[in-house]
Amino acid sequence: MPFNLLALVYIVSVTIRVLLAAIMKGAFSICCFVSLLLLQATAEEDFTSVLRDRSHIDETLRLAAEEKSGDYAAALERLRKIYHTSIKPMEQAYKYNELRQHEISDGEITSKPMVLFLGPWSVGKSSMINYLLGLTDSPYQLYTGAEPTTSEFTVIMHGEKIRSVEGIVMAADSSRSFSPLEKFGQNFLEKLIGIEMPHKLLERVTFVDTPGIIENRKQQERGYPFNDVCQWFIDRADLIFVVFDPTKLDVGLELEMLFRQLKGRESQIRIILNKADNLATQDLMRVYGALFWSLAPLINVTEPPRVYVSSFWPYDYAPETSRELFKREEISLLEDLNQVIENRMENKIAFIRQHGIRVRIHGLLVDRYVQTFKEKMSFFSDPELVFKEIVDDPDKFYIFKSILAKTNVSKFDLPNRDAYRDFFGINPITNFKALTAQCSYMGGCLLDKIERAITNELPALLSSINSGKQPGLSSCEATGCGEKPKNRYRKN
């Protein structure tokens, strides 16, 4: 039974006993009344000493501050318009989604930052969400326990009232960003659940609680592709909390696979050593070193992710532990979370621009394949044999090298050559037109529109958002507004 219920039952029982004794003896004196008040105050003091002060959460995350929702909504609408008018036409013309399997919906553009919780079972992921949202001991808290308790992917998001949403409903709602999850099948949708509640923090961020990793259970027993689903959430997460506790530091096959999926997302990863107040300081230092030793082979980067050491739950720290250190670590983590919330619009613009660059590269490559095919075709040539030769050995025809030579594309941004063999196996080359033919009198050319969005429109939108932080810097000064840049060092 939760502690607050025990305290309440205890107070009520003592009150009843004192009243009954006073009535039976006919001596309900002032002394009895004073004793009753002292007893009640003592019980309340014991109760409040157990719960931790949460005022620093609201203060660090600035939940009491009013946001300029109108400016944010206007920027989102402008971003959505740029995507639909300048990027999506080329995306559809050259079927980019069939290559990358990543379609951006309006729900994904307007979605809030996503914080993903990963890690072994019963390390405190659900308890941490309950603590951040103040749900502990309420009827709406996420279920927690010493045994594996979370078997579903739980999305905690903002809503006008508290209610649960089935995964099938979430995937069918086009206004949300979860419709692409339908591709993982009905078995997974039954393991997906959404919880809506009116909370100030959820107006700015969405939490995703995942099933704990159990190394002695095969992935096939889950009934759905667990790693593929994790990858979908990892690709869209703005912040990834990988949670451990001192008793679960072993690394098995499933956890190793998870860290492989996190490659390239090191800047979003935050490692949390939870339940740190269960150990003495000397033992905690040993566990901290053991955690790094276990994760070193999995995170092959020069600068390892930040590790936060604390106990993220609502009850007070254990006595004779480094409570000041734990408090500073917790505030540091909250500041990290607040930074992601504050920069959500900038991150959204950068994400759409990065997507636009990939779509542009894909369009240039398909255009080069089309041109090479037309150049090699003759009256007596077999179209299938000619194109098979081009797809099997694109370097022989300088397809990728010509893109690097004629455009400002980095070689590190070029996709895998083998991906286009599969892509053209599904989409015949005759289904595509050259970029020079993708122009209209009213709409302009697809290539010009996407390049204008990448080089001018999206940077100008980003500059307009940052104008409040950097006064005196106009969007035209930042981007040139499409004009030819001036050489400041050239003499007039």
C-alpha positions in Angstrom: 0.0 0.0 0.0 1.4 3.5 -0.8 2.8 5.4 2.1 0.2 8.3 2.0 -2.7 5.8 2.4 -1.0 4.1 5.3 -0.5 7.5 7.0 -4.1 8.5 6.4 -5.4 5.2 7.8 -3.1 5.5 10.8 -4.3 9.1 11.6 -8.0 8.2 11.2 -7.7 5.1 13.4 -5.9 7.0 16.2 -8.5 9.8 16.0 -11.4 7.3 16.4 -9.7 5.6 19.3 -9.1 8.8 21.2 -12.7 10.0 20.6 -14.2 6.7 21.7 -12.1 6.7 24.8 -13.0 10.2 25.7 -16.8 9.6 25.2 -16.8 6.4 27.2 -15.0 8.1 30.2 -16.9 11.3 29.8 -13.6 13.3 30.0 -13.0 14.8 26.6 -10.6 17.3 28.0 -8.3 19.9 26.5 -5.4 17.6 27.2 -6.8 14.9 25.0 -7.5 17.3 22.2 -4.0 18.7 22.4 -2.6 15.2 22.3 -4.6 14.4 19.3 -3.3 17.4 17.4 0.3 16.6 18.3 -0.1 13.0 17.2 -1.7 14.1 13.9 1.1 16.7 13.3 3.8 14.0 13.9 2.2 11.6 11.4 2.0 14.4 8.8 5.6 15.3 9.4 6.7 11.7 8.9 4.7 11.6 5.7 6.0 14.9 4.2 9.6 14.0 5.0 9.4 10.9 2.8 8.2 12.7 -0.4 10.8 14.8 -2.2 10.3 18.4 -3.1 9.3 18.8 -6.8 9.5 22.6 -7.1 12.8 22.5 -9.0 11.1 20.5 -11.8 8.6 23.2 -12.7 11.3 25.9 -12.2 14.0 24.2 -14.4 11.5 23.3 -17.2 9.9 26.8 -16.9 6.4 25.3 -16.9 5.0 28.5 -15.4 6.3 30.7 -18.2 3.9 31.7 -20.9 4.8 30.8 -24.5 4.3 32.8 -27.7 2.0 30.1 -29.1 0.9 32.4 -32.0 4.5 32.8 -33.3 5.2 29.1 -32.9 2.0 28.1 -34.8 2.8 30.6 -37.6 6.4 29.2 -38.0 5.0 25.6 -38.1 2.5 26.6 -40.8 5.2 28.3 -42.8 7.4 25.2 -42.5 4.5 22.9 -43.5 3.9 25.1 -46.6 7.6 25.0 -47.6 7.6 21.2 -47.4 4.4 20.7 -49.4 5.3 23.2 -52.2 9.0 22.7 -52.6 10.1 19.3 -51.3 7.1 16.9 -51.5 6.6 17.4 -55.3 10.1 16.0 -56.0 9.6 13.3 -53.3 6.5 12.1 -55.1 7.8 12.5 -58.7 10.8 10.2 -58.0 9.2 8.0 -55.3 11.7 8.8 -52.6 9.6 7.1 -50.0 10.1 3.7 -51.6 13.8 4.1 -51.3 14.0 5.5 -47.7 10.7 4.2 -46.4 10.3 7.4 -44.5 7.3 9.5 -45.4 6.8 12.8 -43.6 3.2 13.6 -42.7 1.7 16.8 -41.4 1.4 15.2 -38.0 5.2 14.6 -37.9 5.9 18.2 -38.9 3.6 19.6 -36.2 4.4 17.0 -33.5 6.1 17.9 -30.2 9.6 16.8 -29.3 9.7 13.1 -28.5 11.7 11.7 -25.5 12.3 8.0 -25.7 13.0 5.8 -22.7 15.0 2.6 -23.4 16.8 0.1 -21.2 16.5 -3.3 -19.4 13.4 -4.3 -17.4 12.5 -2.7 -14.0 15.3 -0.1 -14.0 12.8 2.7 -13.3 11.7 4.0 -16.8 8.0 4.2 -15.9 8.8 5.5 -12.4 10.8 8.3 -13.9 7.9 9.4 -16.1 5.6 9.2 -13.2 8.0 11.4 -11.2 8.4 14.0 -14.0 4.6 14.3 -14.5 3.7 14.1 -10.8 1.6 11.0 -11.3 2.9 8.9 -8.4 0.2 7.4 -6.2 -2.5 8.8 -8.5 -5.0 6.7 -10.3 -3.3 7.6 -13.6 0.3 6.6 -12.8 2.1 4.1 -15.1 2.2 0.7 -13.5 5.6 -0.1 -11.9 7.0 -3.0 -10.0 10.1 -5.2 -9.3 9.1 -7.6 -12.1 8.8 -6.8 -15.8 5.7 -4.7 -15.9 5.6 -2.8 -19.2 4.9 -5.0 -22.2 3.6 -2.2 -24.5 5.0 0.9 -26.2 3.2 3.6 -24.2 3.0 7.1 -25.6 2.2 9.8 -23.0 0.9 12.9 -24.8 -1.2 16.0 -24.1 -5.0 16.0 -24.3 -7.9 18.0 -23.0 -8.9 15.2 -20.6 -7.3 12.0 -19.2 -8.1 9.0 -21.5 -6.3 6.1 -23.1 -6.1 5.6 -26.9 -5.8 2.3 -28.5 -2.9 1.7 -30.9 -5.2 1.0 -33.8 -6.9 4.4 -33.3 -3.6 6.2 -33.1 -2.4 4.7 -36.3 -5.6 5.5 -38.1 -5.6 9.2 -37.0 -3.8 11.2 -39.8 -3.5 14.2 -37.5 -1.0 12.3 -35.4 2.5 11.2 -36.3 2.0 7.5 -35.7 0.2 6.4 -38.9 3.4 4.8 -40.4 3.4 2.3 -37.5 0.7 0.4 -39.4 3.4 -1.3 -41.4 4.5 -3.3 -38.3 1.2 -5.3 -38.3 -1.8 -5.7 -36.1 0.1 -7.6 -33.4 2.2 -4.6 -32.7 -0.7 -2.2 -32.8 -2.3 -4.2 -30.0 1.0 -3.6 -28.0 0.8 0.2 -28.6 -1.2 2.4 -26.3 -1.5 6.2 -25.9 -2.4 8.1 -22.7 -3.7 11.6 -23.0 -3.7 14.0 -20.1 -3.9 17.8 -19.5 -0.4 18.6 -18.3 1.8 21.6 -18.8 4.9 19.6 -19.6 3.0 17.5 -22.2 2.1 20.6 -24.0 5.7 20.9 -25.0 7.0 17.3 -25.1 5.8 13.7 -25.7 7.2 10.7 -23.6 7.5 7.2 -25.0 7.9 4.3 -22.5 9.2 1.1 -24.1 9.1 -2.6 -23.0 12.2 -3.5 -21.0 14.9 -5.6 -22.6 14.9 -9.2 -21.4 18.0 -11.0 -22.5 16.7 -14.5 -21.9 13.7 -14.0 -24.2 13.9 -14.3 -27.9 12.7 -11.4 -30.0 10.4 -13.7 -32.0 8.4 -14.4 -28.9 7.1 -10.8 -28.8 5.0 -11.4 -31.9 6.2 -8.3 -33.8 9.6 -6.9 -35.0 10.7 -5.3 -31.8 14.0 -4.0 -33.2 12.3 -2.4 -36.2 9.8 -0.7 -34.0 12.6 0.6 -31.8 14.4 1.9 -34.8 11.3 3.8 -35.9 11.1 5.6 -32.6 14.8 6.1 -32.5 14.8 7.8 -35.9 12.2 10.3 -34.7 13.3 10.9 -31.1 14.8 14.2 -30.1 16.2 12.8 -26.8 16.9 9.2 -25.9 17.2 8.2 -22.3 19.0 4.8 -21.9 18.3 3.8 -18.3 20.3 1.3 -16.1 20.3 0.5 -12.4 23.2 -0.9 -10.3 21.9 -4.5 -10.5 21.4 -4.7 -14.3 24.7 -3.8 -16.0 25.1 -6.9 -18.0 25.0 -6.5 -21.8 23.4 -9.3 -23.8 22.5 -9.8 -27.5 19.3 -7.7 -27.4 20.9 -4.7 -25.7 23.9 -4.9 -28.0 21.5 -4.8 -31.0 19.8 -1.8 -29.5 23.1 0.1 -29.3 23.9 -0.8 -32.9 20.6 0.9 -33.8 21.7 4.0 -31.9 24.7 4.5 -34.1 24.8 8.0 -35.6 22.4 9.3 -32.8 25.0 9.7 -30.1 24.2 13.4 -29.7 20.6 12.5 -28.7 21.7 9.7 -26.2 21.7 10.3 -22.4 22.7 7.4 -20.2 21.0 7.3 -16.7 22.4 5.3 -13.8 19.2 5.2 -11.8 18.5 4.1 -8.2 22.0 5.4 -7.2 21.0 6.0 -3.6 20.7 2.3 -3.0 24.5 2.1 -2.8 27.2 3.6 -0.6 29.5 6.2 -2.3 32.4 3.8 -2.7 30.2 1.1 -4.2 28.6 3.6 -6.5 32.0 4.6 -7.9 32.7 0.9 -8.7 29.3 0.5 -10.4 29.9 3.7 -12.4 33.2 2.3 -13.7 31.6 -1.0 -14.5 28.9 0.7 -16.5 31.4 2.4 -18.7 33.4 -0.8 -19.1 30.2 -2.6 -20.3 29.2 0.1 -22.7 32.6 1.0 -24.1 32.6 -1.6 -26.9 29.1 -0.5 -27.9 29.6 3.2 -28.1 32.6 3.8 -30.4 32.8 7.6 -30.3 35.5 10.0 -29.2 33.3 11.7 -26.6 31.0 9.3 -24.8 27.4 10.2 -24.0 26.7 12.0 -20.8 25.9 9.8 -17.8 23.5 11.1 -15.1 23.7 9.5 -11.7 20.7 9.9 -9.4 17.4 8.3 -8.3 14.6 9.5 -10.4 11.5 8.9 -8.3 9.4 11.0 -5.9 10.6 9.7 -2.6 13.5 11.1 -0.6 17.0 9.9 -1.0 18.3 7.2 1.3 20.1 8.5 4.4 23.9 8.9 4.3 24.1 9.2 0.6 25.3 11.9 -1.8 22.0 13.7 -1.9 23.5 17.0 -3.0 25.2 15.3 -5.9 22.1 13.5 -6.9 20.1 16.8 -6.8 22.6 18.5 -9.1 22.6 15.6 -11.5 18.8 15.7 -11.6 18.7 19.4 -12.3 21.4 19.0 -15.0 19.2 16.4 -16.7 16.2 18.7 -16.5 18.2 21.5 -18.1 19.2 19.1 -20.9 15.5 18.3 -21.4 14.5 21.9 -21.3 17.1 22.7 -24.0 15.5 20.2 -26.4 12.1 21.8 -25.6 13.4 25.3 -26.2 15.0 24.4 -29.5 12.2 22.3 -30.9 11.4 24.7 -33.7 15.0 25.0 -34.8 15.4 21.2 -34.7 12.2 20.8 -36.7 13.5 23.1 -39.4 16.9 21.4 -39.5 15.2 18.0 -39.8 13.0 19.1 -42.8 16.1 20.7 -44.4 18.1 17.5 -44.0 15.2 15.6 -45.5 15.1 18.0 -48.4 18.8 17.5 -49.1 18.3 13.8 -49.3 15.3 14.1 -51.6 17.3 16.5 -53.8 20.2 14.0 -54.0 17.8 11.2 -54.8 16.3 13.3 -57.6 19.7 14.1 -59.1 20.7 10.4 -59.0 17.5 9.2 -60.7 17.9 12.0 -63.3 21.5 10.8 -64.0 20.3 7.2 -64.4 17.6 8.3 -66.8 20.1 10.3 -68.9 22.7 7.5 -69.0 20.0 5.1 -70.1 18.9 7.3 -72.9 22.5 7.9 -74.0 23.3 4.1 -74.1 20.1 3.1 -75.9 20.1 2.5 -79.6 17.6 1.2 -82.1 18.9 -2.4 -81.8 19.6 -2.4 -78.0 17.7 -4.4 -75.5 16.4 -2.0 -72.8 16.5 -4.5 -70.0 20.1 -5.6 -70.7 21.3 -1.9 -71.1 19.8 -0.8 -67.8 20.9 -4.0 -66.0 24.5 -3.1 -67.0 24.0 0.4 -65.7 22.5 -0.6 -62.4 25.0 -3.4 -61.7 28.0 -1.1 -62.2 27.1 2.6 -61.8 30.7 3.6 -61.3 31.5 2.4 -64.9 29.2 5.2 -66.1 30.3 7.8 -63.5 26.8 8.2 -62.2 27.7 9.0 -58.6 30.9 10.7 -59.4 29.1 13.0 -61.9 26.8 14.2 -59.1 29.8 15.0 -56.9 31.5 16.9 -59.8 28.5 19.0 -61.0 26.8 19.8 -57.7 27.8 20.8 -54.1 26.8 17.4 -52.7 29.1 15.8 -50.2 30.3 12.2 -50.9 29.3 11.3 -47.3 25.7 12.2 -48.1 25.4 9.8 -51.1 23.2 6.8 -50.5 24.2 3.2 -50.9 24.6 2.1 -54.5 23.0 -1.3 -53.8 19.8 0.5 -52.7 19.2 1.6 -56.3 19.4 -1.9 -57.6 16.4 -2.8 -55.4 14.7 0.6 -56.1 14.8 0.2 -59.9 13.8 -3.5 -59.6 10.4 -2.3 -58.3 10.2 1.0 -60.4 11.2 0.7 -64.0 13.4 3.4 -65.4 10.9 4.3 -68.0 8.5 5.5 -65.3 10.7 8.5 -64.6 11.3 11.8 -66.5 14.5 13.8 -66.5 14.7 16.8 -64.3 14.6 19.2 -67.3 11.2 17.8 -68.1 9.9 18.3 -64.6 9.0 22.0 -65.2 5.7 23.9 -65.7 4.9 27.4 -66.7 3.0 28.2 -63.5 4.7 25.9 -61.0 8.3 26.3 -62.1 10.9 23.5 -62.0 11.1 20.9 -59.3 14.9 21.2 -58.9 14.7 25.0 -58.6 12.0 24.9 -56.0 13.8 22.4 -53.7 17.1 24.2 -54.1 15.5 27.5 -53.2 13.9 25.9 -50.1 17.2 24.4 -49.0 19.4 27.5 -49.6 17.0 30.4 -48.9 13.6 29.6 -47.5 14.4 27.3 -44.6 17.5 29.3 -43.5 15.4 32.5 -43.6 12.7 30.8 -41.5 15.3 29.7 -39.0 16.8 33.2 -38.9 13.4 34.8 -38.3 12.9 32.5 -35.3 16.4 33.4 -33.9 15.9 37.1 -34.5 14.7 37.5 -30.9 17.9 35.9 -29.6 20.1 37.9 -31.9 18.6 41.4 -32.3 19.8 43.4 -35.2 20.3 40.4 -37.5 17.6 40.4 -40.2 16.8 37.4 -42.3 18.1 39.0 -45.4 21.5 39.6 -43.8 21.6 36.0 -42.8 20.6 34.4 -46.0 21.1 37.1 -48.7 17.4 36.7 -49.7 18.5 35.0 -52.9 20.8 37.9 -53.9 24.4 37.4 -55.1 26.7 37.7 -52.0 29.0 40.7 -51.9 32.8 40.4 -51.5 33.5 42.7 -48.6 37.2 42.6 -49.2 37.1 43.7 -52.8 37.9 47.4 -53.5 35.2 49.4 -55.2 
